[in-house]
Amino acid sequence: MSITYNPQEYGVEIIAELEAGGGYDFDTVLVVRTLCCNKIYAAHDSGCSCPTPFEDTKFPSDYVEVRSLDDLLPLIAQQSDYSGVQLNEKLDFLTKVRTALRG
């Protein structure tokens, strides 16, 4: 079961995703908010289309708590081709996270 397809099973809602993959590959930073505590977490996962994104990522132990946009920088740096992400996608992602952090 993947958090991206069944967020309610994990008690979270998806805030934002930043996708740098293409074709049959995924290279994603995922940001979620817990429904119970309003905490924000993020993780990075990448691979081909064979595994489901984030199926091997355990929530919350494999995620980092996001308290500021700076907490996302190491995850974004893990993306293999972050430079290929369009500027409007980057800005949209950061705006969604910033809005969620405010509250």
N, C-alpha and C positions, 0 to 999 in steps of 0.2 A: 504494500500500500504506500502510495506517495502523498506527501503533504500537498503537492501542487494540484492533485486531482481530488483529494478528500480533506481539505483543510479543517472542516468541522470535526472530523474524527480526531484531530489533534488539539482541538479547542482553540483554533487560531483563525484569523482572517488574513488573506494576502493583501499586503499594502502596496508592494511594487515588485517588479521583476526587471532586471537589466540583462538582455540577451545579446551575446556577442558571437554566438555560433551561427552556422548557416547550413543550408542543405539538410543533410541527415544528422548533423552534429548539434549538440546543445552546449552552451557555455554560459551559465546563468548565475546571477546573484539574485537571491530571493529574500524578500523582507516580509516578515509576518508580525502580527500583533496578537497577543494572547487575549482571549475573550474574558477570562476571569480577572486578570490583574492589570491589563492594559500595558504590559511590557512588550517591547519591540525586540525582535531577534532577526538575525540574518545569517545566511550561509551561501557558499558557492559550490556548484557541482558542474561537471562537464563530462562529456562522453559522446558516443554515437547514439543513434536512435534505438538501439537494441535494449539497453536498460531504460527504465523510466527515470526521468530526472528526479533526484533526491530520494530514490527508493532505498539507497544504502546510507542515507544520512539520518541519524537518530535525533529526534527533537526531544528536549532542548539541548542535550549534551554536545552535539556536533555543531551547534549554532553559537554565535556570539551575541551577547546583549548589546543593543544599539542605544546609546545614550546621546550620541551626537553623530553628525555626518562623518566625522573623522574615524569613527569605528568601522565604517564601510570601506575605507581606503585599502586595507590589506586584502579584502575580499575582491574588490574591483581589480586590484593588481594581479590577482590570480587568473583573471580572464586572459585567454591566449591572444586575443585580437581585439582588445578594448578599443583600439584606435579605429576599428571598423564600425563601431557603433555611431549612429548619426547623432549630431549635436542635440537635436530636438528630443531624441530618446533619452539621452543622458540628463538633460534638463528636466524632462517629465519625471524620470525616476527620482532624481534628487528633490524635486518639488513635492512629490508624494510622500517621501520619507520625512522631509522637513515639516510638512503639515501634520503628519502623524506624531512626530516628536513634540509638537506644540500642544497636542492634545486632545 
